[in-house]
Amino acid sequence: MAAVQWHSRMRKYSAELQACRAESLAVEGNEYHPLKPIMVTESKSRRAARRGSTSSTTSSSSSSSVATDPLSSLLDGTDPLSLFAASGDAPTLTHSASAGELGRKRRDRDEESVGVDFEPWSSKRAEILARFTTTEKLSINLFMGSDKGKATSPSSAVSEKVRTRLEELDDLEEGSQRELLNLSQQDYVNRIEELNQSLKEAWSSDQKVKALKIVIQCSKLLSDTAVIQFYPSKFVLITDILDTFGRLVYDRIWTMCSDPHPPPEGFSPDDVNDTAKETCLNWFFKIASIRELIPRLYVEAAILKCNRFLSRSGIQETLPRLTAMIRGIGDPLVAVYARAYLCRVGMEVAPQLKDCLNKNFFDLLASFRQIHGDSVQSQLVLQRVEVPAYLTLYSPAIHWILQCVSYRAPEALLMEMMERCKKLGNNALLLNSVMWAFRAEFIATRATDFITMIKQCDEAGFPKHLLFGSLGRSLASADPPEAERLSILNDAWKVITKIRSPQDYINCAEIWVEFTCRHFTKREVNAVLADIIKHMTPDRAFEDAYPQLQSVIRKILMYFHDFSVLFSMERFLPFLDMFQKDSVRVEVCHSIMEVFIKHQQEPTRDPVILNALLHVCKTMHDSVNSLTLEDEKRSLALLINGFIRLVSFGRDFEQQLSFCVEARATFCNLEPVIIQLIHTVNQLAMETRRVMKGNHSRKTAAFVRACAAYSFITVPSLTSIFSRLNLYLLSGQVALANQCLSQADAFLKAAVSVLPEVPRSMLVEGKQRCTESLLLDFINNFMATLLVVPDHPEQGVLYLVRGLLNMVQDYTWEENSSSAKVRVYVSALPLLAAMSQETYLYTIPKVDSNETLYGGDPKFMAEINKLCDTLIGQVLDHLKALGNGEGLRKQSSLAFSLFNALLAHGDLRNNKLNQLAVNLWNLSHKHGHCDTRTAVRTLEHIKHLAQQPELNHLGEIIPRLALQSRA
């Protein structure tokens, strides 16, 4: 090894940098430049050719030497659409009548379809099922008819078939009875689902009469109000079966029309064949023979769409008839849901028929007096149902009817409905539905009129706070006149604050919070919060209202982004104290921090904000325990780090450091936060250096040492080994930049002492990963820092370099990756060569590196050369060990790496070093594993270097460097 006799090549970094810079050339004014505008030549030759012309013309600029855009040149300056338009082939509207006809058809099509702004029934289904429940026992009465066969011979007359079908329909209502009693709500739902499935199975097995039986019997259940509070949910379940039946019938007839070709999308009865029409008529005849009103009405409504196969005006004629049939239903609750179903079907098949929708609504108004009739009141007494609870059963049906009526309706119609409500004595139930269904803008502009109507309503039947809740929903979406806003809020809150039930109170107050935040200042919002605390604190009522209280917080945060204003509200923090449940409290804190990080534009030092948000962040931090998922920890740490980055005390660096000390104690369980704090303190130290412009006073130096002490104390608490290593290195670099040499020395020695603790593998995203590449990256970064670190006067020459290399020697590397150790040795050669230079590649201002301390002392240079010889000897020994089997590829790669190190940093005028370089080149090519392209480029680079006077000795080596292709 000693025979190698390493000598570093002397470098002139400034000259090398100048030689590497791109050569600049002067550009004449008329020459092409990449930033010069591109002139595109327009050619008319193709356009003329398309028109059959034999001549062609070009613009005067076509002979110019200016470069053209390659994309434009492909089209000779034109684009395909322009060519198409110019060719005269494009379709045009020849006269205004065509355009008018298209516009009229488009308007008709829009009227005949429902837009995305119409809320579908499917979105209301789940809410109704969840809201209207019961604990009482339910029953199902089914008259499924006998199953005896009524087969006829193929030669039977048509009259016999008709008689048979009529007998079957009679059997639907006169057959055997099945009664299921004492069913729970879930059992009832399961039975209905079974009937829906039975319907599909009967249809698929071509038992159409059985399918009709099921639908008829299910429809009869809608006349049963024995458990009245469950009726809206029953309606949803039964109409699901009706929808299924209607879809099956329509699809069957459509399939019959599709033989041999399906009819067009907007087909007419003329496009329907006779077989399909006969089948369709047969279904309507069957349904017409049903004796009871309710099943006949519902089943015919279910197949209403099938009228399209028979007549252009079939739906238009049928809807008024079905509307009139509903007048024969005596129970107002059953009648209102029948109207809701008819409106639902009507909106699906013919939304343009507004008269029918309006007629259903006006008939509904006329039937309201039945609600207070003796029969209804007797039923309520029998079932022990209060009038307010009974009236809420109407809400889904009335809401839906009014939604259909008000959809794209003119304001004149809406005004007419308001007047009709007044004539009914401001019926609270109806008024509530009007505010739910009408456009928010319409309600908001007449908010004062609605408040007057609400005040005149009788509270015995329908509580006023529900009406104010409905009004508040509209005002949260649309703005009332500015002059009326304060009086609206006062009138509403006078009613809200008198609500005794905490649950009813918070349900209504939560709605009006948004109106208050939207239009008023912190004073009004603070008053609202105080009132909520007053109502929800007694008997810990807030524990049953966390969703509503969370909604209040979200709405406040939606409108108040200035946290100095937010936390100056006296009742905001006491309001947060009502969130006693840990999971809910953390969610609320999460929401607050998200809004702060999103909307806080500038760093803050406001003590009110800092104290409040420290409390919020501490709440999130304290929720972390051994069961907390890693994703949740990351999410919390991300929010807390966002807060820390937005805290700045300007040039009051001591206050900033004190904040970091407090935050370290507060957030000790979240490692990403501790890492962020260490970065913040290092940035603080560098900022101090920048502000002081390197002129350190005693006070400044003491502060920087305090920052270093903070990092030195904090880094060992981290569990991530690579976080510790990188932060030790970073803190050492910061200390060095601030001329704190003893602190830098301590950080770097600590990093070296930690290196043996690096595991050979670690868990990364749930998988075991080898740490070798991470360790090598760190060591390379560490060695780059060592160039500017001066030797300690009591530790000997290159003590940090030797300590690092000793650690590498003793570290337990992967058995099949032992080349990593010698690659570190190869990487150390450039460092040692850089330390041999008279002037270092980079230095730190006001820090004397070894170039100054040793000044090219021969003993120092001898130590470097000796260490280099040792490293090269270790690498050569390893190359010998790789001389067989699978190690040949690694041998080639390692030999080529060492050759490049010698070429770049060794003085190849030394014959022994020169011969070693040639031997390494030949060894890398010996077995054909060296990349030929890389080798060729390297050889070209050597030839380029040999042209420099101080490197002309490389020319002697070039003939000895042979390229050997793979065998």
Secondary structure, DSSP 4 states (H G I P E B T S, - for coil): -GGG---BPP--HHHHHHHHSPPP----TTS--TTSPPPPPPB-HHHHHHTT-S---B-GGGG------HHHHHTTT--HHHHHHHTT-S----SHHHHHHHHHHHHHHHHTS--TTSPPTHHHHHHHHHHS---S-EEEEEE----------TT--HHHHHHHHHHHHHHHHHS-EEEEEEE-HHHHHHHHHHHHHHHHHHHHTT-HHHHHHHHHHHHHGGG--SSGGGHHHHHHHHHHHHHHHHHHHHHHHHHHHTSSSPPPTT--GGGS-HHHHHHHHHHHHHHHT--SHHHHHHHHHHTGGGGGGT-TTHHHHHHHHHHHHHTT---HHHHHHHHHHHHHHHHHH-TT-HHHHHHHHHHHHHTGGGGGSHHHHHHHHHHT--HHHHHHTTHHHHHHHHHHHHTT--HHHHHHHHHHHHHTT--HHHHHHHHHHS-HHHHHHTHHHHHHHHHTS-TTTS-HHHHHHHHHHHHTTSPPPGGGHHHHHHHHHHHHTT--SHHHHHHHHHHHHHHHHHHS-HHHHHHHHHHHHHHHSGGGGGGG-HHHHHHHHHHHHHH---HHHHTTSTTHHHHHTT--SHHHHHHHHHHHHHHHHHH--S-B--HHHHHHHHHHHHHHHHT--TT--HHHHHHHHHHHHHHHHTB--TT-HHHHHHHHHHHHHHTTT-HHHHHHHHHHHHHHHHHHHHHHTT---HHHHHHHHHHHHHHHHHGGG-S-HHHHHHHHHHHHHHHHHTT-HHHHHHHHHHHHHHGGG--SEEEETTEEEE-HHHHHHHHHHHHHHHTTPPPPTTT-TTHHHHHHHHHHHHS---GGGTHHHHHHHHHHHHHHHHHTSSS-S---TT---HHHHHTT-HHHHHHHHHHHHHHHHHHHHHHHHT-STTHHHHHHHHHHHHHHHHHHHB-TTSHHHHHHHHHHHHHHHTTS-S-HHHHHHHHHHHHHHHTSGGGGGGGGTGGG-------
